[in-house]
Amino acid sequence: MIIYNSNKNTFMKYVEKGIISNIVYDAFRKKLGEVSISEQLSWRNSLRHMYNVLNTPTIPDDSGIAIEYRLPYTSKRVDFIISGKNTDNSEHAMIVELKQWQEAKTVKGKNSIVKTYVGNAEREVTHPSYQAWSYSKTLQEYNKIVQEENITLHPCAFLHNYLIVGKDPIIDEEFFEIIREAPIFTQADAKKLRSFIAKYIKKSDDNSIIFRIDGGKIKPSKSLQDSLASMLSGNQEFIMIESQKIIYEDIMYTVNHLKNDTQGKKVFIIKGGPGTGKSVLAINLLSDIISEGKLAVYVTKNSAPRNVYFEKLRQGNYRKNYVHELFKGSGSFTDSETNDFEVLLVDEAHRLNEKSGLYSNIGENQIKEIINAARLSVFFIDEDQRVTSKDIGTIEQIKYFAKQQHAKIIEAELDSQFRCNGSDGYIAWLSDVLEIRRTANDIFNNDDYTFKIFDDPNEMRDAIIKENKYHNKARLLAGYCWNWESKNHPSKYDIIFPEHHFKAQWNFSNTTTWAIDTDSVEQIGCIHTSQGLEFDYIGVIIGDDLRFENGHIITDFSKRARTDQTLKGFVTKCRKGDKVALKFADTIIRNTYKTLLSRGMKGCFVYCTDQALSNYFKERLKRNNDIYNEITYTVQEAAETAENLLIYKTKK
């Protein structure tokens, strides 16, 4: 998705009038929602410097210009693209990362990481050349037009406020390799950047390259389960972007300095919402740590992803015993000695339990046992995905047990969105719609990520079956409001809607890999078989435990199936009106549906048993689309009034 595009001539004209940042703001607001004043001011500053670079007849006036291009399947955006042709008519696009930095420091032992002042503090961030390179590689990886039509991408970084003095850290020799891939230009290099662009952009493309890139087909996204075997073989299947790269380097630095026990234990707490790449980062770390000869294990409470990983690796000819040593359940450390393992990578840490074993009667506390068992433990956590009464994985609990064992605690947060087609807006919209938390910017592009309400569950099922034909990556899911009758009586159906002549069974009880089985598309998965996994499309049946009454979303614990164990120990208290228990049940139900509704990479279909809830979703979707599609200005009108708009907003 491109926020704003035109040609060089129009761009230059708007910069001369002092209104380009406001036109970009107007386009951004329509496509992605509100944006901060600081970002508007950064546009005004950086785009003026790009004007100086492009102010030459050697770069054609009708070269294509794009500002703020969102990368496929991510929430990250390329600052500036200029496109055109060379003398041989080969097509080129320059990827320019714009920075307002004034200084930077090297960070020894961390590849492509520097330290600079951003966000009102000095922070570790990716080197600008790495950022530009990673954006270019991501675009090349997923955009079929770039691949099939041989459009050559040239990433670079422009630090227009940065003055290099002597052997400056930003061009330290440790960055030579990445700077070769993506050259860096600073305050004194405007002419050099101009020459770099003019070397490839000699003829106009009538803006067709950017138009084709923006409208071109996007390759199917990679799923972690399909890429697992390749990753463990040392192949780079996913390009780490910004926060992923920073956290990866921080953890690997710590791993490489685990020299002796006198250093004490280390505990990383990595926060991240749905689709922020927690599992991908965990597997990348697992692969690279074991390749260095260190003992690392991937840990998860959820059996569904473990079983899928086992099957995928079995197909890749990995030995069963080897796989079971690499992937363990969270209850595997009750008998571990202190520091038996060098590194434990704990995915879905919010799902950790207190006790272990089939009857929850083994061990003391899984968090405590994991920290005890490893010199370095890394917890990947999203507290909004706690979905059962047994889930005790909280940041507070991890810190408590880490301090108890005198471990050093390092906290970090993943902020890039890689699921739901990279739509941060959709995830925020879900939280707002489900009344989990109010979000200031609660709109998303429904053309970019498909969200559809069905009045007939048969139609939704048909839509999922149709989508599943392409890559076997579409599934039906439901809240746990129906008893699992078919478990013991295979001829029975579990979810039945007589008024629609609809009937279906819960997922097979004779398989542990429902998520990837070729014959499971008509069976319905639950939170236990889908959490930790992702699909292209999901169809979610919302039961009567989530309804819309008196203008609000309400939850109803009493509508859960009698076979449901997620509220075990709380139902009796809820029936007695215990406010704490009711609040807990309310949280579990809302978290369950947010988790289910965020499993899809490309789209989410919904059928609600409560008509009022269905109508509410439709109304919110209409409101979202009305806001998104609202056109208060044409671009020309925006150009005429933009100066006053920015002055007003800056004063405000």
C-alpha positions, 0 to 999 in steps of 0.5 A, spaced: 500 500 500 502 506 498 500 512 502 502 518 497 504 517 490 505 522 484 511 524 479 517 528 481 515 534 478 508 534 482 512 532 488 517 538 487 512 543 486 508 541 493 515 542 496 516 549 493 509 551 496 511 548 503 505 543 503 507 536 501 507 534 508 500 536 509 498 532 502 502 526 505 498 527 512 491 527 508 493 521 504 495 517 510 489 519 515 484 517 509 488 510 508 491 508 515 488 513 520 491 519 525 498 520 525 502 524 530 505 531 529 512 529 530 511 525 524 508 530 520 514 535 522 519 529 520 515 529 513 516 536 512 523 536 514 526 530 510 522 531 504 525 538 503 532 535 503 529 530 498 527 536 494 534 538 494 537 531 492 532 531 486 533 538 484 536 537 477 535 536 470 539 529 470 533 526 474 527 526 469 521 530 472 516 525 470 520 519 474 515 516 479 515 518 486 512 514 492 512 516 500 510 511 505 509 505 502 507 499 506 511 493 505 507 486 504 505 482 510 508 487 515 506 494 518 513 497 516 513 503 511 518 505 506 519 512 507 521 514 499 521 511 493 523 514 486 522 509 480 524 510 472 528 507 467 536 506 465 538 508 458 537 500 456 530 501 458 531 496 464 527 498 470 529 501 477 526 503 484 530 507 489 528 505 496 530 511 501 530 510 508 530 517 511 533 519 518 533 525 522 539 523 526 545 527 528 549 522 531 550 515 533 554 510 537 557 503 535 554 497 539 560 492 539 558 484 539 551 486 535 551 485 528 548 491 524 546 495 531 547 502 533 545 507 539 542 513 537 537 518 540 530 517 538 523 517 542 526 522 547 531 517 549 538 514 547 536 507 544 539 501 540 536 501 533 538 497 527 543 501 522 540 505 517 543 501 511 540 494 515 533 497 515 533 500 508 536 493 506 531 489 510 525 493 507 528 492 500 529 484 501 522 484 504 519 487 498 523 483 493 521 477 497 513 478 496 512 482 490 511 478 484 511 484 480 518 486 482 520 479 481 517 477 475 518 483 471 525 484 473 525 491 477 531 492 480 531 495 487 537 499 490 536 501 497 540 506 501 539 511 507 539 518 507 541 521 514 540 529 512 542 532 519 548 527 520 555 530 519 560 525 519 567 527 523 573 523 522 572 515 523 565 516 525 561 510 528 556 510 523 561 508 518 565 503 522 568 498 519 564 493 522 558 496 517 562 495 511 558 489 508 551 492 510 553 499 507 555 496 500 548 493 500 545 499 502 549 505 501 549 511 506 549 518 505 549 524 510 548 531 510 554 533 506 552 527 501 546 530 497 550 531 491 552 523 492 545 521 493 543 525 487 548 521 483 547 515 485 539 516 483 541 518 477 546 513 475 539 508 474 534 513 473 535 516 466 528 516 463 521 516 465 517 510 467 510 515 467 510 512 474 508 505 471 513 502 476 510 504 482 503 503 480 505 496 478 508 495 484 502 497 488 497 494 484 501 487 483 500 480 486 503 479 493 506 472 493 503 467 499 506 469 505 511 464 508 508 460 515 513 458 520 511 451 520 512 450 513 519 454 513 521 450 520 526 445 517 529 450 512 530 454 518 533 449 522 538 447 517 541 454 517 537 458 512 534 465 513 527 464 511 525 470 514 528 477 514 528 480 521 526 487 521 527 493 526 525 490 533 526 483 531 533 484 529 534 488 535 532 483 540 535 477 536 542 481 537 541 482 544 539 475 546 545 472 541 550 477 545 548 474 552 548 467 549 555 468 547 557 471 553 554 465 558 561 463 560 560 461 567 555 461 572 558 466 576 555 471 571 548 469 574 542 467 571 539 472 565 531 472 564 529 476 558 521 478 557 519 479 550 512 482 549 508 482 543 501 482 540 498 477 535 503 476 529 509 480 532 513 475 530 515 472 537 515 464 534 519 466 528 524 470 533 524 464 537 525 459 532 531 463 529 534 463 535 534 456 536 537 455 530 543 459 531 544 458 538 544 450 536 549 451 530 554 455 535 554 448 539 550 451 545 544 447 548 538 450 547 530 448 547 524 451 544 519 450 550 511 451 549 505 449 553 501 448 547 501 441 544 498 444 537 504 447 534 509 442 537 505 437 534 505 440 527 512 442 528 514 435 529 510 432 523 513 438 519 520 436 521 519 428 520 517 430 513 524 433 513 527 427 515 529 429 522 530 424 527 524 423 532 529 423 538 533 429 536 526 433 534 523 431 541 530 434 544 529 440 541 522 442 542 519 440 549 512 442 553 513 447 559 512 441 564 518 438 562 523 441 567 520 439 574 526 434 575 531 439 572 537 441 576 540 448 576 542 450 569 542 443 566 540 448 559 544 454 557 538 457 553 530 455 554 526 459 549 519 459 552 514 461 546 507 463 548 509 464 556 502 466 557 500 459 557 504 457 562 501 453 568 503 452 575 503 445 576 505 440 571 502 433 569 496 430 566 492 431 573 496 438 574 499 434 580 507 434 579 512 440 580 511 446 584 511 452 578 513 452 571 516 459 571 520 457 577 522 451 574 524 453 567 528 459 570 532 454 575 533 449 569 537 455 564 542 459 565 538 464 560 531 463 559 527 467 554 519 468 555 515 470 549 509 473 552 502 476 550 498 477 556 492 478 552 492 471 550 491 468 556 485 463 555 484 458 561 484 459 568 490 455 569 494 460 565 499 463 570 504 466 565 504 474 567 510 479 566 509 480 574 510 472 575 516 471 571 519 477 574 517 475 581 521 468 580 527 471 576 528 476 582 527 470 587 533 466 583 537 473 583 536 473 575 538 479 571 531 481 568 531 484 561 525 487 558 523 488 550 517 489 546 516 487 539 512 492 535 512 490 528 506 486 525 506 480 521 500 477 521 493 480 519 496 482 512 501 487 517 495 491 519 496 494 526 489 497 525 485 491 525 489 488 531 487 495 534 480 495 531 479 488 534 481 490 541 476 496 541 470 492 538 471 487 543 471 492 548 478 489 551 481 496 551 479 503 547 484 505 542 485 511 539 486 509 532 480 504 530 480 503 523 483 499 518 483 498 510 478 492 509 481 492 502 487 490 505 485 485 510 478 482 509 473 482 515 466 479 513 460 478 517 456 472 515 448 471 516 449 464 514 454 459 517 454 454 511 456 460 506 462 462 511 464 454 511 463 454 503 468 461 503 473 457 507 473 451 503 474 455 497 480 459 500 483 452 502 483 449 495 489 454 494 494 452 499 490 448 505 491 454 509 484 456 511 480 453 517 474 454 521 474 455 528 469 456 534 468 459 541 467 453 546 460 453 547 458 446 544 459 439 547 464 435 544 459 429 543 463 426 537 469 425 541 466 418 544 460 418 538 464 419 532 457 419 528 454 425 532 455 432 530 457 437 535 455 444 533 448 444 530 444 450 527 437 447 525 435 454 522 440 453 517 441 446 516 448 446 519 452 441 522 459 440 524 464 436 528 469 439 532 476 437 530 478 430 529 480 426 536 484 421 532 490 426 530 494 431 533 496 435 527 489 438 525 492 445 523 495 441 517 491 435 515 489 435 508 482 433 510 480 437 516 477 443 513 470 442 514 472 440 522 472 446 527 478 447 531 478 451 538 483 455 541 487 449 543 488 447 536 489 453 533 493 458 538 500 459 536 499 457 529 496 461 523 492 460 517 491 464 510 483 465 512 479 463 518 472 463 519 470 464 526 463 462 529 462 466 535 457 463 540 452 465 546 458 466 551 459 473 547 453 477 546 451 485 545 446 488 550 444 495 552 450 498 547 455 493 550 459 487 549 457 482 554 460 475 556 456 469 559 460 464 562 454 460 563 454 459 555 460 455 555 460 447 554 460 443 560 466 439 557 470 446 557 476 446 562 478 453 560 474 456 566 475 450 571 475 452 578 471 459 577 464 457 574 461 455 581 464 462 584 461 465 578 454 462 579 455 465 586 456 472 583 464 473 585 466 479 582 473 477 582 471 470 578 466 474 574 472 479 572 476 473 570 471 469 566 470 476 562 477 476 561 478 469 558 472 469 554 474 476 550 481 474 550 479 467 547 475 471 541 481 476 540 486 470 539 481 466 534 480 472 530 487 474 529 489 467 526 488 469 519 494 472 515 489 475 509 482 475 512 477 473 517 470 471 516 465 471 522 458 468 524 455 470 530 449 466 534 447 472 537 444 477 532 445 483 536 452 482 536 452 480 528 449 487 527 454 490 532 459 487 528 456 490 521 455 497 524 462 497 526 465 495 520 460 500 516 463 505 521 470 503 519 469 503 512 465 510 512 471 513 516 476 509 511 473 511 505 471 518 507 474 524 502 474 530 505 479 533 500 481 532 493 489 532 493 488 539 489 484 542 495 488 539 500 494 542 497 490 549 497 488 548 504 494 544 507 498 550 510 493 552 514 491 545 517 498 544 519 499 551 523 492 549 526 494 542 528 501 545 530 498 550 535 493 545 537 
